[in-house]
Amino acid sequence: MTRQNAYKLLDLPSTCTDETIIKNAFKKLAMKHHPDKGGNEENFKKLLEAKEVLLSKEKLYTTSDGNKYTEAEYSELIKEFIKKSHDDLNRYEASMYKLRKITFIRLAATGLFLLKWIVFASIGLSSPIISLVSLAIYGLVMYQAPRLARIHDKYLEMKNKKINEK
């Protein structure tokens, strides 16, 4: 049971740390919920647990929003934060990998276009039709770079799947 739940169960403000107030709140509710007085045994056990949680001398950690947590609760919060941060980082790395792949495809297309232009210019083959066709192919590759990157990813997945099946 968390400290917040214990405070709610004993109907106390979350800033209450006075032992006598906590004990009095427990006694008041125990009179109502004790099994000998016709109360529910499960509710009484929850009240006992809440009292023990609030009276424990365990070190408390206070977060920036003012909530207080026991060491176990605080370490659980830290674990959740680290897992979320790790998941966010993995998503970011995956998106950056895709962008790098698209950029590489576009750079390769640009390099090949420039190489074709240099070779054709050096041997005297500079016809407008050849230039237009090569420019159209270059534009198509630049436009289709994200699709080519996805096709490459699917190819790598199939290749890894075949390797893992063997």
Secondary structure by P-SEA (a helix, b strand, c coil): ccaaaaaaaaccccccccaaaaaaaaaaaaaaccccccccaaaaaaaaaaaaaaacccbbbbccccccccaaaaaaaaaaaaaaaaaaaaaaaaaaaaaaaaaaaaaaaaaaaaaaaaaaaaaccccaaaaaaaaaaaaaaaaaaaaaaaaaaaaaaaaaaaaaac
